[in-house]
């Protein structure tokens, strides 16, 4: 039962970190260029990859604790988003 709760918590954390930027940017403005939409997609991909990687790392460092997994997913998601956004050139 404990593994089921941990897995459900991990999935909820990843879903929250993954969907929050998507929902925040759900508004579509016609003045955005094709390039800026690609930048936003890259930032969202960075969020997902960072959250998954951070969750896995947090799980390992926290000795398979739910708290370590959730904190790792949150920090990894934010870091991944910022790194991907920084690599995107605005033009």
C-alpha positions in Angstrom: 0.0 0.0 0.0 2.9 2.3 0.8 4.4 1.9 -2.7 1.0 2.7 -4.2 0.7 6.0 -2.2 4.3 6.9 -3.1 3.7 6.3 -6.8 0.5 8.2 -6.7 2.2 11.1 -5.0 5.1 11.1 -7.5 2.6 11.1 -10.4 0.7 13.9 -8.9 3.8 16.0 -8.3 5.0 15.4 -11.9 1.6 16.2 -13.3 1.5 19.4 -11.3 4.9 20.5 -12.3 4.3 19.5 -15.9 0.8 21.0 -16.4 1.3 24.3 -14.5 3.4 25.9 -17.2 1.2 24.6 -19.9 -2.0 25.9 -18.3 -0.3 29.3 -17.5 0.6 29.6 -21.2 -2.6 28.3 -22.6 -3.6 31.7 -23.9 -2.7 32.0 -27.5 -1.7 35.4 -28.8 -1.6 35.9 -32.5 1.3 38.3 -32.3 3.7 35.6 -31.1 6.0 34.6 -33.9 6.6 30.9 -34.8 10.0 31.2 -33.2 8.7 32.3 -29.8 6.2 29.4 -29.7 9.2 27.0 -30.3 10.9 28.7 -27.3 7.9 28.1 -25.1 7.8 24.5 -26.2 11.4 24.1 -25.4 10.9 25.6 -22.0 8.0 23.2 -21.3 10.0 20.2 -22.4 12.8 21.4 -20.1 10.3 21.5 -17.3 9.2 17.9 -17.9 12.7 16.5 -18.3 13.9 18.4 -15.2 11.0 17.3 -13.1 11.5 13.6 -14.0 15.2 13.8 -13.5 14.9 15.7 -10.3 12.3 13.4 -9.0 14.5 10.4 -9.6 17.5 12.0 -8.1 15.5 13.2 -5.1 14.2 9.7 -4.6 17.7 8.3 -4.6 19.2 10.9 -2.4 16.2 10.8 0.0 16.5 7.0 0.4 13.2 6.4 -1.5 11.2 8.9 0.6 8.2 10.7 -0.9 9.4 14.0 0.4 12.7 13.7 -1.4 11.0 12.7 -4.6 8.6 15.7 -4.5 11.2 18.2 -3.6 13.5 16.9 -6.3 10.7 17.0 -8.9 9.9 20.6 -8.0 13.4 21.8 -8.0 14.3 19.9 -11.2 11.2 21.2 -13.0 12.0 24.8 -12.2 15.7 24.3 -13.1 14.9 22.5 -16.3 12.5 25.3 -17.4 15.0 28.0 -16.6 17.9 26.3 -18.4 15.8 25.6 -21.5 14.5 29.1 -21.5 18.0 30.6 -21.2 19.2 28.5 -24.2 16.4 29.9 -26.4 17.4 33.0 -28.2 14.7 35.6 -28.5 14.7 37.4 -31.8 
